[in-house]
Amino acid sequence: MSTKEFRIAAIPADGVGREVVDAGKAVLDAIEADAGGRFAFTWEEFPWGCDYYAEHGEMMPDDGLESLKAFDAIYFGAVGWPTVPDHVSLWGLRLKVCQGFDQWANIRPVRFLPGIESPLRKADHTDLDWVVVRENSEGEYAGFGGHTFAAREDRGEIAVQSAVFTEVGCERIIKYAFELARTRPRKKVSSVTKSNAQQFGMVLWDEVFQRVAADYPDVETESVLVDAMSAKFVLHPEELSVVVASNLFADILSDLGSALAGSLGLAPSANLNPERRFPSMFEPVHGSAPDIAGQGVCNPIGAFGSAAMMLDHFGLKDEAEGLNAAIEAATAQGIRTRDVGGTAKTSEVTEAVIANLPARRRS
C-alpha cells in the first residue's frame, strides 16, 4: 500500500494563531497516526505576521505566494496585533493569499454543538445547521479606491472605496451555493443583497441569482435584504440551509451565526480555489485575541473544524466526519474553554478531541 502525502503550509501568524495551529497540528498528526500508513501530512511553517512586519516592514516576503504554490493546502491561524494597523496586517497577509490564489469561495458553517449554550432559546429545541457561502474575491473587499487631497487643510482629505461586482464573480459563487445546497437535507439557497439601496452591483447579483436559479429547479430559493436576513438569523434560523452573499455581508452574517452558536471561537472556515489551480486555505474565524494570547486558554474548536474541512478537501471524508464527531463528543462531555462557559485549557480540549477520535474510542 502506497502512502498518499499531503503537504501543508502552516502560517500561525499572530496572537492565539500560534496556539490554535499547534493544537490543530496535534489533532491532525493523531489522525495520521491512526490511518495505518494510508496517508501522511508533511508540514512546513512560515513565520509571517506582525512580528515579521516589525523586522522586515512587510507581512510576508514578495515571493511568499510563490513559496506556497507547491503545497496542497494552507493552515492559517489569525492575523493582527495592536502594533500594526489592521488594514496593513490583513491586506499584507491573509487577503494577499486569498486574492493571489483566487480563493473565491469562503465557506463558513454555522454549527450548534452539544454542551455549548446558545443565546438563542430556539436552539434548545430546534435542529439548527446552516452554511454561509461568502464571495471572497471582489465585492466590497476588492480593494478599489484610494485617499486623495491629503494636503488640504481643515478636513479636506477624501477617501473612495468602491465595491466591484462582476458577472463572472457573482455567477461562480452562486452556482457553488446551489451545488452545495443539493448535498444538504434541505435543498435551499438564500441570496442576500441590499439591492434596493445599492442599485448597480447588487442588482447585477440579483439578476445572476435569478438566472442561475432557473438551472436548479430542485432547489428552493429566496432573496432577502441583508437587514431582514440579520433578523432572520435570530428569529427564524430554522428556515436557513445555504446562505450566499457578498464579501462584506457574508462576513458580518457569518460572525453573527457563530455568535448565535455560542462563540466565534467555535467557527471554522475554508477559503477555496475550487478549480484547484492554487492551494486553498483553512482557518478559524476568530481573530488573534491579543488579550488572551499566550495564556493557553483560547478555544481551538474553530481550528479543529477548519482542519476537518481541509481533510474533506483532501478527499479524506471519513476522517473529516470522524473529527467532527470527536469535536461534538468532547463538547458534550463538558470540556469547554472559558469563552463558552468552561474552565478547560486549550491543551485539555485538544486532548479530549484526540481521545474521542473514532479509532481511539474503539480501542
C-alpha positions in Angstrom: 0.0 0.0 0.0 1.4 3.4 -1.0 1.2 6.3 1.3 -0.6 9.4 0.0 1.4 12.5 1.1 -0.3 15.9 1.7 1.9 18.9 2.0 0.5 21.6 4.3 1.9 25.1 4.8 1.3 26.3 8.4 1.0 30.1 8.9 0.2 30.6 12.6 0.7 34.4 12.2 -0.3 36.4 15.3 -1.6 36.1 18.9 -3.6 32.9 19.6 -2.9 31.8 16.0 0.2 30.0 17.2 -1.8 28.2 19.9 -4.7 27.0 17.7 -2.4 26.0 14.8 -0.3 23.9 17.2 -3.5 22.3 18.6 -4.8 21.6 15.1 -1.5 20.0 14.1 -1.6 17.8 17.1 -5.1 16.6 16.2 -4.1 16.0 12.5 -1.0 14.2 13.5 -3.1 11.9 15.7 -5.4 11.2 12.8 -2.4 10.4 10.6 -1.1 8.0 13.3 -4.4 6.2 13.3 -4.5 5.9 9.5 -2.2 2.9 9.2 0.1 4.5 6.6 -2.7 5.3 4.1 -1.7 9.0 4.1 0.8 11.3 5.8 0.9 15.0 6.4 4.2 16.9 5.7 4.3 20.3 7.5 6.3 23.4 6.8 5.8 26.5 8.9 6.2 30.1 7.7 6.9 32.8 10.3 4.9 35.6 8.6 2.7 38.0 10.5 3.1 41.2 12.6 6.4 40.1 14.2 7.7 39.5 10.7 6.4 43.0 9.8 8.3 44.6 12.7 11.5 43.1 11.5 11.1 43.4 7.7 8.5 46.1 7.1 6.1 43.7 5.3 3.7 40.9 6.5 5.2 38.3 4.1 8.0 38.4 1.6 7.5 39.3 -2.0 8.0 35.7 -3.1 5.7 34.4 -0.4 2.9 33.3 -2.8 5.5 31.5 -5.0 6.7 29.6 -1.9 3.1 28.5 -1.1 2.2 27.2 -4.6 3.8 23.8 -4.1 1.5 22.9 -1.1 -1.7 21.0 -1.1 -3.3 23.4 1.5 -2.5 26.2 3.9 -3.5 26.0 7.5 -3.8 29.6 8.9 -4.0 30.9 12.5 -5.1 34.5 12.9 -3.7 37.9 11.8 -3.4 41.2 13.6 -1.6 42.9 16.5 -2.0 46.3 18.2 1.4 47.4 16.9 0.3 47.1 13.2 -2.8 48.8 11.7 -5.5 46.2 11.0 -5.8 47.1 7.3 -2.0 46.7 6.9 -1.9 43.3 8.6 -5.0 42.0 6.8 -4.1 43.1 3.3 -0.5 42.3 3.8 -1.1 38.6 4.6 -4.5 37.0 4.6 -6.1 38.9 1.8 -2.9 38.8 -0.2 -3.1 35.0 -0.1 -6.8 34.9 -0.8 -6.7 37.2 -3.8 -3.3 36.0 -5.0 -4.6 32.4 -5.2 -8.2 33.3 -6.3 -9.7 31.7 -3.3 -13.1 33.0 -4.3 -15.3 30.7 -2.2 -15.2 31.3 1.6 -17.3 28.6 3.3 -18.4 29.2 6.9 -20.6 26.5 8.5 -22.7 27.5 11.5 -23.0 24.5 13.8 -24.6 24.2 17.2 -22.5 21.8 19.3 -23.8 19.7 22.2 -22.9 21.1 25.6 -22.5 24.6 24.2 -25.1 27.1 25.4 -26.5 29.3 22.7 -28.1 32.7 23.4 -30.9 31.6 21.1 -33.7 30.0 23.1 -34.9 28.3 19.9 -31.6 26.3 19.8 -32.7 24.3 22.9 -35.4 22.5 21.0 -34.8 23.1 17.3 -32.3 21.4 15.0 -30.2 24.3 13.6 -27.5 23.9 11.0 -26.7 26.2 8.1 -23.7 27.3 5.9 -22.8 30.8 4.8 -21.2 30.9 1.4 -19.2 34.1 1.0 -18.0 35.6 -2.2 -14.3 36.0 -1.4 -12.6 37.8 -4.3 -14.4 41.0 -5.1 -17.4 42.9 -3.8 -16.8 45.4 -1.0 -13.3 43.9 -0.3 -12.0 44.3 -3.9 -9.5 47.0 -2.8 -10.5 49.5 -5.4 -10.2 53.1 -4.3 -7.8 55.4 -2.5 -7.1 58.6 -0.5 -6.5 61.9 -2.1 -6.3 65.6 -1.3 -4.3 64.7 1.8 -2.5 68.1 1.8 -5.8 70.0 2.1 -6.4 71.9 5.3 -9.4 71.7 7.5 -10.5 68.1 7.0 -10.2 68.2 3.2 -9.0 64.7 2.6 -11.3 62.3 0.6 -11.3 58.5 0.6 -13.1 56.5 -2.0 -13.9 52.7 -1.5 -15.6 51.1 -4.5 -17.4 47.7 -4.4 -16.8 45.7 -7.5 -19.3 43.1 -8.8 -18.6 41.1 -12.0 -21.0 38.7 -13.7 -18.3 36.0 -13.6 -17.7 36.6 -9.9 -21.4 36.6 -9.0 -22.2 33.5 -11.1 -19.5 31.2 -9.8 -20.2 31.8 -6.2 -24.0 31.5 -6.7 -23.5 28.3 -8.6 -21.3 27.0 -5.8 -24.1 27.7 -3.4 -26.6 25.8 -5.4 -24.3 22.8 -5.8 -23.7 22.8 -2.1 -27.5 23.0 -1.4 -28.1 19.9 -3.4 -25.9 17.9 -1.0 -27.8 19.0 2.1 -31.0 17.7 3.7 -32.9 20.9 2.9 -32.1 22.0 -0.6 -32.5 25.7 -0.3 -30.4 28.8 -1.2 -31.0 32.2 0.4 -29.4 35.1 -1.5 -28.6 38.2 0.5 -28.2 41.7 -1.0 -29.1 45.3 -0.4 -30.2 46.0 -4.0 -33.0 48.4 -3.0 -30.3 50.9 -2.0 -27.3 49.6 -4.0 -28.9 49.7 -7.4 -26.0 48.7 -9.6 -23.7 46.0 -8.3 -26.3 44.2 -6.2 -29.0 44.4 -8.8 -26.5 42.6 -11.1 -26.1 40.0 -8.3 -29.9 39.6 -8.2 -30.2 39.2 -11.9 -27.5 36.5 -11.9 -29.1 34.7 -9.0 -32.4 34.5 -10.8 -30.7 33.2 -14.0 -28.7 30.6 -12.2 -31.7 29.5 -10.1 -33.5 28.5 -13.3 -30.9 25.8 -13.8 -31.7 24.3 -10.3 -35.5 23.7 -10.2 -35.0 21.1 -7.4 -33.6 23.8 -5.1 -35.8 26.2 -3.1 -34.8 29.8 -3.3 -35.3 33.2 -1.6 -33.8 36.6 -2.0 -33.6 38.6 1.3 -32.3 42.1 2.0 -29.3 42.0 4.5 -31.1 43.8 7.3 -34.0 41.4 7.1 -31.6 38.4 6.9 -29.9 39.7 10.1 -33.3 39.4 11.8 -34.0 36.0 10.3 -30.7 34.6 11.7 -32.1 35.4 15.2 -35.9 34.9 14.7 -36.2 32.1 12.2 -32.8 30.3 11.8 -34.6 27.0 11.2 -35.5 28.3 7.7 -31.9 28.5 6.7 -29.7 26.0 4.8 -27.3 27.7 2.4 -26.9 31.5 2.6 -24.9 33.1 -0.2 -23.8 36.7 0.0 -21.2 39.3 -1.0 -17.9 39.6 0.7 -18.9 42.2 3.3 -22.4 40.9 4.1 -21.4 37.3 4.4 -18.5 38.3 6.6 -20.9 40.0 9.0 -23.6 37.4 8.9 -21.3 34.5 9.4 -19.9 36.2 12.6 -23.5 36.7 13.8 -24.2 33.0 13.1 -21.1 31.9 15.1 -22.1 34.1 18.0 -25.5 32.6 18.0 -23.9 29.1 18.1 -22.1 30.2 21.2 -18.7 31.8 20.3 -16.6 33.0 17.4 -14.0 30.5 18.8 -16.2 27.6 17.5 -16.3 28.7 13.9 -14.3 27.1 11.1 -13.9 28.3 7.6 -12.3 27.4 4.3 -11.0 29.8 1.6 -11.3 27.7 -1.5 -10.0 27.8 -5.0 -12.5 25.3 -6.3 -10.7 24.8 -9.6 -7.6 23.7 -7.5 -5.2 25.9 -9.6 -3.8 27.1 -6.3 -3.8 25.7 -2.8 -6.8 26.5 -0.6 -6.5 28.0 2.9 -8.3 26.8 6.1 -8.6 29.0 9.2 -10.8 29.6 12.2 -13.0 32.6 12.0 -11.8 34.3 15.3 -9.1 36.9 15.5 -5.7 37.0 17.1 -7.2 37.9 20.6 -4.2 39.8 22.0 -5.9 40.0 25.4 -5.6 36.2 26.0 -2.7 35.3 23.7 -0.1 33.1 25.3 -2.2 32.1 28.3 -3.3 28.7 26.9 -7.0 29.4 27.3 -8.1 30.1 23.7 -10.7 27.9 22.1 -9.2 25.6 19.4 -12.6 24.2 18.2 -12.7 26.6 15.2 -9.2 25.4 14.2 -10.3 21.8 14.5 -13.4 22.4 12.4 -11.2 24.1 9.8 -8.9 21.0 9.9 -11.9 18.8 9.2 -12.8 21.0 6.2 -9.2 20.5 5.0 -9.5 16.8 5.4 -12.7 16.8 3.3 -10.9 18.9 0.7 -8.2 16.2 0.5 -10.8 13.6 -0.1 -10.5 12.1 3.4 -14.2 12.3 4.0 -14.3 9.6 6.7 -11.6 11.3 8.6 -13.3 14.6 8.3 -16.6 13.1 9.7 -14.6 11.4 12.4 -13.0 14.7 13.5 -16.3 16.5 13.6 -17.8 13.7 15.6 -14.9 13.9 18.1 -15.5 17.6 18.4 -19.1 17.0 19.3 -18.2 14.2 21.7 -15.7 16.5 23.6 -18.1 19.4 23.9 -20.9 17.0 25.0 -18.6 15.8 27.8 -18.5 19.4 29.1 -14.8 20.0 28.2 -15.0 23.7 27.2 -12.8 26.8 27.3 -13.9 29.8 29.2 -15.4 31.7 26.2 -18.2 29.0 26.2 -18.7 28.8 29.9 -16.0 26.3 30.8 -12.7 26.2 32.6 -10.6 23.9 30.3 -7.3 24.9 28.8 -6.6 24.8 25.1 -4.5 21.7 25.7 -7.3 19.9 27.6 -9.8 20.5 24.8 -7.1 19.2 22.3 -6.5 16.1 24.4 -10.3 15.4 24.7 -10.8 15.7 20.9 -7.9 13.4 20.2 -9.3 10.9 22.8 -12.7 10.9 21.0 -11.3 10.2 17.5 -13.1 7.1 16.2 -10.1 4.9 16.2 -9.3 5.8 19.8 -12.8 5.4 21.0 -12.9 1.8 19.6 -9.6 0.8 21.2 
